[in-house]
Each structure stands twice: as C-alpha cells, then as structure tokens.
Amino acid sequence: MTRTARRAADGLQRTFFLWTIAGTSLIVAAAAGAAIVEVFRGTADAGTFVWGMIGIAALLESVVLFAVGLRLRHRYLNQVQSYDSRGGYLPDDGSRRPRITLLGDGQATPNINHQSLGGS
C-alpha cells in the first residue's frame, strides 16, 4: 500500500473515530437533557446547573466532532484515486470466475461461495 493510500485510509478511520466520540457525547447530552432545560429556564440549583453545563458542553462537542468528521470524509471522497493509491489487483487463479474486489482496494476478496441452490 502506498503512502497516499495509507494516508487516505487513516483519514477515513479518523472520521469514523470522531463520529464514534460524537455519538458518545450525544448520549451524555441526552442523559443531561432535563438539566439543560432547567439551566436555560434559570430554575436550576447548583447540582443541576453543573449537569446542565456538562450536557451543553457535550452537545457542542458532538456537533464540532461531527462537522470535523464530515470535513475529513469530504476530503477523502474528493481525493483522486489512481492505480497506485488503490493497491495491486488480486492474482488470477485460472478459474475464469469474476473476482470483484470490495471498495476497489484490490486486497479484499468476496466471501461468497457460489453453490447451486437446487440440491445437486
């Protein structure tokens, strides 16, 4: 795998990692939902105010991480794919069956057994 392909794959992995963290932050924000409402109404006591601030911070964090992930994904999708960045093709095994690579990376093989459905 070339340096460009490795960097592109790392960018996509970073995107999914950021979205995972953003989803976790949304769970925290949802757990503090009632506290957030009380903070905005101005009726929160000290403990509820702290939970409300944590919820607001988690909500803002999830929005920012989701936006950064979208930016990384956009950069990955707009990257020019060449034969060098995709990797090599699978060797021909002589069976004359088409071997379709997954996601065009040339490394993965389909995990499908072509068996007849008719009993023989």
Number of C-alpha atoms within 10 A of each C-alpha: 13 11 10 15 18 13 14 20 13 13 17 19 15 16 22 17 14 21 20 16 15 23 19 14 23 20 16 19 25 16 14 21 17 15 25 23 17 15 19 11 9 10 12 18 11 9 9 18 19 16 21 24 16 18 25 23 15 22 21 16 18 24 17 14 20 20 16 16 23 16 13 20 19 13 14 18 12 9 12 8 14 10 11 12 17 18 15 13 14 14 8 10 8 6 7 7 9 7 16 12 14 11 9 14 17 17 14 14 12 9 6 6 6 7 8 7 6 5 5 5
